Amino acid sequence: MIVVGDRNLTDVLLGWRYQNIAYYSSLAILFLIGIAAVFIRNDIFRARWAFVALAIAILPAAAERLTGIRFPWPMKFLITLSLILHMAGGVFGFYFSLYPIYDKIAHLVASMAIGYLLFIAILIVGGIFRKYPGRIATSYGIFLTVMVLGLIWEYEELFIDLSSGTTYFINPADSFFDTVFNTLGSAYIALTVNAYLKSESFEHLYKRFITRREP
């Protein structure tokens, strides 16, 4: 885990006073990407997907409203940031003009977002059924699930190219390094979760990461 002073980075972020500003600002940026796709790039196809991405990014906030549960803002922010990077890469061509750095950063952020989401899902489902998997199963489960999803993504890029003539799949070397950055992102989340579970119970982590909205 990354340590800031005498606390790990995750705990520092969870207590950050500007967390709502960060999350809602990221939603605004995603909205503006959709507007730019329509009025600046004249790209209606990607504009539609930008607003679909915005709807996905809003889902955690909507769930909070409906259930009274507060999800950790880093999870919501990482999900939105990964969608921002993906949509901006397509709308403004950053995937090509800033290749390969931009693409690899996008993979790193997306893998961390999915890993974080899986961790929170495990906490919520375990809290509902009062039963949690073990520490090793949780850590490896998060890591392997993200990696499998990453490989499926690479296959889908190749399949789309072969069927429609697009150029999402560049070459095997590009896919290899995509997988490397997926590995880094998912490994960081899995190792952080593993470190937490060495000293804390699932129940305690549930109370730390998931809170109830005050009436």
N, C-alpha and C positions, 0 to 999 in steps of 0.2 A: 504493500500500500504506500501511496505517496503521503509523506508526513509534512505538515505545516506547523512549525513550532513543536508543541507537545501533543498535537492532535492530528489525526489523519485527514486527508483532503475531503473525503466524503462527509465526515462530521462537520467540517468547516462550512462546506457548501449547504448542508441541510439547515444550518443556522443562519445563513446569509440573509440580511434584512431586505435586500432588494430582489428576492427571488421571484415575486409576482411580476415585478417590472420586467425582469429578464424574460420570463415565459411569455407574457402578453406582448412584449416588443417583438419577440420572434414570430408570434402569430401575425402581427402587423406586417412584418417583412415578407412573410409568405403570401399574404394578401396582395401586397404591392407587386410581387413577382407576377402574380396572375394578372393584375391590371396592366403591368408593363408588357406582358405577352400579347394582350389584346390591342392596346393603343400604340405601343412603340414598335414591337416586333411583328405585329399583325399575324400572330401565330395562334390561331383559335384552337388548334389541336392541343398544344401544350398548355394553353390557358385553361382549358377544361380540366386537364390533369392537375394543374396548380390548385384549382379550387377543390378538387377531390382531395388533394394532399392537405389543404387547409381544413377540410371537414374531418379528416383523420386526426390531425393535430389537435383539433378542438375536442375530440371524443373524451380524453381524460378529464377535462374541465366540466364537460356535460355530465359525465359519470359522477363527479364530485357533487354536482348540484342535486342529482337524483338520489344518491345514496348517503350523502353526508360524510363520506370518507374523503380525507385529503391525501392524495398521492404525493410522493416526494417530487419536488420541483425539478431536480436534476433529470429524472426520468422523462418528465414532460418536455423539458427543454431539449434533451438529446434527441428525442423522437422528432420534434419540430425542426431542430437544426439539421438532422439527416435529410428531412424532406426539403428544407431550404436548399441544401447543397445539391440535391438531386435535381430539383426543378430549375434552379439557377444555372446549373451546368447545361441543361438542355435549352432553356429559353435564351440565354446569353452566349451559349457556345463555349462555356468555360471548360467543358470536358475535352474540347479539342484545342483551344487556344492556350490552356494551362496544363495540357497533357505532358507527363503522366502524374504530376504532383497533385493536381486537383482531384483526380479520380481516386487516388490512393487515400487522400484525406477523407473523401466521402465514404469509402469503404471502412476506414477506421472508425469514424463517427457512427455509421450505421450499425456496425457490429457491436459497439459499446451500447448503443440505444436498445438493440434487440436483447442483448445480455441483461441489461438493467431491467427491461420489461419482463423478461422471464423470471428474474429474481423476485420482483414484486408480485408476479402472478403466483409463484410458489408460496409466498407468504400469505397471500389472500386465500388461496384454495386450501392451504394447510390450516389457516385460521378458521375457515368454515367447517371443515371436517375434523378439526382437532387432531390432525395427524400429519406429520412432516416426514419427508425422506431424510436420510442421513446426510452428514456433512459432505462426504466424498461423492455420494450420488448426486447431491445438489450441484456441487461445483463442476463435476464432469458432465452432468446433464446439461447445464447452461452452456458450457464450452462446446460440447459435441452438437447440440441443437443449432447453435449459431453457425458452426462450420458446415453442417449439412445444408442449412438454408443458403449459405454462401455458394456452395457447390451447385445447388439447384439454380441459383441466379445465373451463374456462369453458363450452365447448360441451356437455360432459357434464352440467353443472349445469342448463343450459337444457333439454337433452333429458329429463333426469329429471323436471323440473318439468312439462314438457308431457305426459309420459306417465303421471305418477303424482299430479300435483296438489300437489307439495311446493313450498317457497319457497326453494330454494337459490340460484336466479338472481334477484337482487333487481331490478336494472335495468342498462341499458347503462353508466351512469356508474360504478356499482360495479365492473363488469367492467373498465372502463377503468383505474380506480385500482388494481385487483388487478394488472393488467398493468404498471402503472408500478412497483409494488413488486417484482414479479417481475423487472423490468428492472434495478432497483437491486441486488438480491441477486445475480443472475446476472452482471451487469456487474462487480461487485466481485470475484467469484471469477475471472472471465475476465481481468480486468486484473491481478490478483495473479499468476496463472499466467503471463501474458505478461511481467510484470516479472521473475519468476524465470528464465524461459527466455531472457531477454536476456543473462543473465550466467552461467547454469549449464546443463549438459547434462541430458537426460532421465535418463541413467544416474546422475548425481550426485543428482538430485531423488529418484530411486527409493530410493537409500540413505538420504536424509534423511527421507523420509516413510514408508517401509516397511522394517521391520526384521525380523530373524529372532529367534524366542524362543530364549533361551539354554538349552541342555540341562541 
